[in-house]
Amino acid sequence: RASTVLAASAEDVQLSELTAVGPLDGRYASKVKALRGVFSEYGLIKKRVEVEVRWIQHMSQCRDIAEVPAFDAETMAFLDAIVDEFSVEDALLVKQTEATTKHDVKSVEYFVKQKLGEREELRQILEYVHFSCTSEDINNLSHALMLKEGVEEHVIPYMDRIVSEIKTLATENAAIPMLSRTHGQPASPTTVGKEMANVAYRLERQRNQLAGVEVLGKFAGAVGNYNAHLVAYPQADWEDIARGFVTSFGIEFNPYTTQIEPHDYIAELFNAMSRFNTILLDFDRDIWSYISLGYFKQRTVKGEVGSSTMPHKVNPIDFENSEGNLGVANALAEHLSAKLPVSRWQRDLTDSTVLRNMGLVFGYSVLAYTSVLQGIGKLEVNEPVIARDIDNAWEVLAEPVQTIMRKCGVEEPYEKLKEFTRGQAVTKEMMTRFAEQLDIPQEEKKKLLELQPRTYLGNAAEQASKV
């Protein structure tokens, strides 16, 4: 009995950041709260109301639909206000209606009708609210508007900040020599800035691909053929009307659909986000590793604790948090991208519940972006440690030495250098001795004798400076 009472009381716990089931509405709520107005139930209802109202306004401008007269400026302003002033309280009214209708879009239709009934000249056209529409006409445009706003006003600005910060790391540290590592082993030197430039270029390319994804919409009725439309108004050019309506939102018109817009563009959008996130995750791991090597220090923040038992620790928690949340975001994005384009025949309902999770991809991505920006802001290049490593890696000069030997016609240069350097602690003196005994022109020998690991950088500094 006691356990039953406890279970019942737990179910009645008031929702708060402490009691939220998921961390986006709990522990991390303050970092993603800007997304609530876009991807919450309120955000979805608001977009649905917008689409329903704009459809009434659009029909008033279609001469073939004589029963919906052209509205004067005052009436248009009244309709605009329904959209612009839509509140959480209004959304609660819609939800109260839904408790009876058990249909979310129909409840929006009733709300809009109620609003229009407040104005005399609109009472005559109440039944033109949701005219010839299937729920998915309303939903697909609502989801498109949510995704468009989420990308343009939230994700792209974060991506731009991240790219900008990493470009700054590239240009400010363009000339700092650094030992490369391929397969975890010392390799031809680079610069700190060049490695940052590599990441910035990759991220910016994916950012641009995300920005270039066409957001699509349909408004063609129950199965995409304007069946009801053409019965009511056979003389009207319904595809042209629908195209004009869809594009009025800044959305591209999809002329070939079933009951649903097939969601291919949503898969493209989430795939583009995933690619950006994957590159950023790679950056997180690399920076984590460079911090572990001592190549970067982290500025301490007064009051922060790195370990509950080891007081000295300054952990790379921002990059770890970013990596973890990027993984969650990509797992969700992968499912949405794979599932949403698949629908039985002219539609099934499996997309409906999945689409309600779009905001989670954005939420976990934004959470990761916030963390990585915090981490970048704490980074300091530790030049003495980087210099110590590269100055003790004379074995990396085996590459230029064997290249000059090839140029000068020396037989089996690679094999000779391999035998000389592989598995040994190569010193400056050893490399000098090897170069001096080579039978090559004096100017080439002089070039090799003057070479140091920290000067063997190719055009790394130039690449970093112009990213």
N, C-alpha and C positions, 0 to 999 in steps of 0.2 A: 504493500500500500504506500509506504514511504517513497519508494522509487517511482511509483505512478504519479504521486503528487509533485515530485521534483521534475519529472519529465514534462508535466503539464505546465508548471511554472516557467520552465526553460523555454517552452514554445511561446509563452506570452511576453518574453523579454522585449522591451522596446528597441527598435532598430536604432543603432548609433554606430559610430566608428569602432566602438569596442565590441559590439554584438553582430556586426556585418559578417555574413558568411564568407565573402571574398575580400582579399586585401585591398583591391582598388577602391572599395567603399569603406574600408576599415583603416588599416595601418597607413596606407599610402593615399588616403582620400585627398589630403591637401595638395598633393602633387598633380592630381589628374582631375580636380574638380571643374576645371574649365571645359571638360568634355561632357559634363552632365547635361548641359542645355542642348547638346547635339545628339547624343546616343542613348539617353534615358528614355523611359516610357513617355515621359512628358515631351521630350524632343521629337519622338516619333509621332505622337498625337498632334503636336503643333504643325509638323510638316504635312500631315494628312489634312488638317483643317486648311492649310494654305493651298493645297492642290484643289480641294473641293471648291473653295471660294474663287480661286483663279479660273476654274472651269466655268463657273457661272459668268464671271466677267468676260471670259473669252467668247462664250456663246452669244453674249449681248452684242458682240461686234461682228457676228456672222449673219449676213443678210438672209441666208437660206433658212435660218431658224427664226421665223417671224414672231413666234410666241414669246421669245425672250427679247424684249425691246432694248434698244440702245439706252444705256444708263447715263443720266446727267452726272456732272462732276460731284455733286453732293452725295449721290448714291454710291458712286465709285469710291469716294472717300470713306463712306460708312463701311463698305465691304473691305477696303484696305485696313480699316481699324480693327476689324475682327481678327485679321492676321497679325497686325503689328502689336496689338494689345493683348494677345492671347497669353493667359497666365496659368500658373500651376493650379489655381482655383478652378479655372475653366477646364483644365485637364481632369481634375477630380470629378467634375460634373459629367464628363464623358465616361469616366470609369464607373460612376454610379449607374448610368444608363446601361453600360455593358454588363453590369451584374444581373440585369434583367434580360437583355437581348442575347447575351452570350456570344456577341459578334462585335469585334473591335471596330471595324470600319463602318458598319451600320450605325453604331453609336455616334461616330463622328458625323455621319450624315444627319442624324437627328439633331445633334448640337447645332450644326450649321443652319438647318431649317428653323430651329428655334430662334436663332439670332436674326435670320432674315425676316421672320414673322414680326419682329419689332418695328419694321418699316412698311408702311402701307403699300407702296408701289412694288415691293418685293413679295408680298403675300400671294400675288397672283401666279407666281412662278416657282413656288416652293417645290413642286414635283420635278422641276428641272435641276434641283440639287442631285448630284450623282447620276445625271441623265446618261443612259446607255453605257454606264460604267460597270465594269467588274471590279471587285475589291482590289485586284492586282493592278488595275490602271492607277488607282490611288497609291497603293503600296509601292509600286516600283519607282514612281517618281519621288515619293517620300524618301525611300532608301537612297535614291540617286542624289537627292539634295543633301541628305545627311553625310554621305560619303564625300561629296564635293566640298562641303563646308569643313569636314574633318581633315581632308587632305590640304585644302588651300589655306585654311586659317589656323591650323594647328600643326600638322605633321611637317609640311614643307618649311614653315618658319623654323622649327626645331632642326630639321635637316640642314638648313642654310647656316644656322649658328654652329652646328657641329663641324661642317665643312670649313667654315671660316676660321674656327679655333684651330683646327688641325693644319690649315694653310699657314696660320700664324706660327705654329710650331715649326713648320717646314722652313719658312723664310728666315725666322729668327735664328735657327740653328743649321742653316744651310751649309755652313763651312766646317762644322765640328766633325772631325774624323771619327768613325766608329767601325769597329770590327763587325763584319757580317757573320752570320752563322747559317750554313745550309746543313740540313740533317743534324743540327745541333752542334756542328763542328766549325772551327774557324774557317772563314772563307774570305774572298777578296773584299777589301774595305769599301765602305760606303760613307755617308754622313748621316748624322741624326736627322737633319732636315730632309734628305732624300727619302728616307723611309717614311716620314710623315707625308711627304708629297705623294708617294705611291698610294697611300690610303685616301688622301683627299681627292685625288683624281678618280679613283674607283667609286667613292661615295657620291661624288658630284654627278657622275654618269648615271648612276641608279636613281638619284634624286630627279634628274631631268626626265628619265624614263617614266617615273611615277607621275610627274607633272604632265607628261604627254599622254597619259591614258585617257581615252575618250569615255566619258560617262554617258551611258545610253539610257533611253527611255522609250516606252511604248504607251499608246492610248487607243488601242484598237478593239476593245471589248472582250467578250467572254472567251473567244478562241483566236483572236487576232485578225478577224475578217470583217469587222464592222457590220455584223449581221443585223443587230437591233437598230443601229444607226440608219442603215439603208432602207429598212422597212418604214421607219418614221419619216425620213427625209431622203427619198431616193435621188433627188436632184442635186443634193449637196456633194461636194468633193471632200469626202470624209478623210481621206488620207492627207490631203492638203491642210484641212482643219486641224487634224491631229498633229501633223508635223509642225504647224505654226504654234500650237499650244506647247508641245514638248520643248521646242527650241526657245520659247519665251523664258524658260528657266535657265538658259545657258547650258542645256543638255542636248546631246546629239540624238537625233531621231532614229530609231530602229524600225524599219518598215516590215521586217519579217519576224513575226513572233507567234507564239501560241497564246494561251491565257496569260502567261508570264513573259516578262522580258527574260531571256534565257540566262542572264547573269555571267555571260562570258567575260564581260568587261570587269566585273567584280573580281573574278579569278585573276585577270591581268593586273588589276590594281594591287591585290594582296600579294601576288607573286613579286611585283616590283618592290613593295615594302619589304618583303622577306629578303630579297637580294640585298637591299640596303642594310637591313638588320644583320644579315650574315657577315657582310664585310665589316660592320661595326663590331660584331662579336669577335671577329678575327683580330681587330684592333685592340679590343679589351684584353684579349689573351696575350697579345704581344707586349702591350704596356705592362701588364701584370708581370710578365717574364723579365722585362727590362728593369722593373722596380726590384725584382728578386735578385737580379745581377748587381744592383746598385747603380745602374746607369741613370735612373731617375730617383730623386728624392721627393717626398711628399711634404708640403707645408702642413705643419700641425695646426689644429684648431683647438683653442683653449676649451677645456671641459670635455672633449671627446675621449673615449676610452677605446683602446685597441684590443685589449684582452682582459677578461675578468680575473686572470691570475698572473699575467706577465706584463707588468707596468710599462716596459720599454717599447711595446709594439705599436707601430703605426701601420695598420693593415691597408691594403689596396681595396677597401670595401666598396668604393664607388664603381670601380671597374668590375668587381665581382657581382655587385647588384645589377649592373647593366647587363652583364653576360647572362645571368640567370633569367632576367625578365625578357631579354631578347629571345631566349630559347622558348619561353612560354608563348610570347607573341607569335613566333614563327610556327609553333605547333598548331595554334589556333588558325592562323592564316592558311597553313597547308590544308587543314581540314575544309575550311570554307572554299578554298580554291578548287579542291577536288570534288566536293559535294555539290556546290551550288549549280554548276552547269548541267547536272544530271537530274532530269525530272521525267516521270513516267508519262508517256503519251502527251496530251495537251497540258497537263500539269498534275502534280500531286502536292501534298502539303508539307513534304519533308523540308522544303526550303524555309518555310515560315519560322519554325523554331530556331533554325540555324542562323538566319539573318539577324535575329535578336542578339546575337553574340558579336556582331561587327565591332561594337564599341570596345570589346575586350582586347581585340587586336590593337586598336588605337591606344587604349589605356596602358597596356603593358609596354607598348613601343614608346609612348611618351614618358613613362616611368623610367625606362632604360635610357632614353635621351637625356632626361634630367640628371640622372646619375653620372653618365659619362661626361657631361659638361661640368659637373661639380668636380669630378676626378681630374679632368684636364686643367681646371683652374688651380689645382693644388700642386701640379707638377713643376719640378725644378730639375734641369739637366745637371747631372753630377759629372762634370768634365774630368776631374782627377781620376775617377774610377774608369771612365771610358778610355782615357789616355793610357792608363796603366795597362789595360788589356791589349790595346792595339799596338803599343810600343813593345810588347813582349811576344808579338805574333809574327816573327820574321819568316815563318814558313809560308805565309801567304804570298811572299814574293817569288815563290817557285813558279807561279803562273806567268808573270812578265818575263822572268829569266828564260823559261823554256820557249816563250813566244819569240823573243829576240834570237834565240838559238835556231829556231825554225827559219826565221828570216835570213839568217846568215849561213844557212845550209848545213848546220851541224846535224849529224845523224842521230836518230833516236833521242831527241832532247827530252821528250816527256818521260821516257823510261829512265834516263840518267837522273833527272830531278826526282822522280818517284823513289828511286833507290837511295838517293841522298837525303830526302826529307821525311819520307813516310814513317810515322810512328816515333819520330825523334823530336827532342826539344831543340829546335833550330834557333841559333843565335845570330846576331848581327855579324860576328866574326866568321862564323861558318859560311854565311851567304857571301860575305866579302871574299873569302878565300876561294870559294867555288867560282865566283865571277872572274876573279883575277886570272885563274888558270885556263879560261876559255880562249880558244883560238878564233877570235872574232875581231872585226875592225875596232880600232881604238875608240872611235866616237860612240859606238854601240856599247862598248865595255864601260866607258865613262858614264853613260846614261844609267847603266845598271848599278854602278858603284854609288851613284848619288841618290838612288831610289830608297825610300823608307816606307814602311807600312802606312804611316800617316799621310804620305804624299801620293800614294798609289790609289787615287780616288776617281780616276776617269773624269767624267763631267758631272759627277753627283751633285756638287755644289751649284753648278749652273742649272741643272734640272730643278733642284729644290727652290732656287731663287725665282724661277719664272712660273711656278705652279699657279 
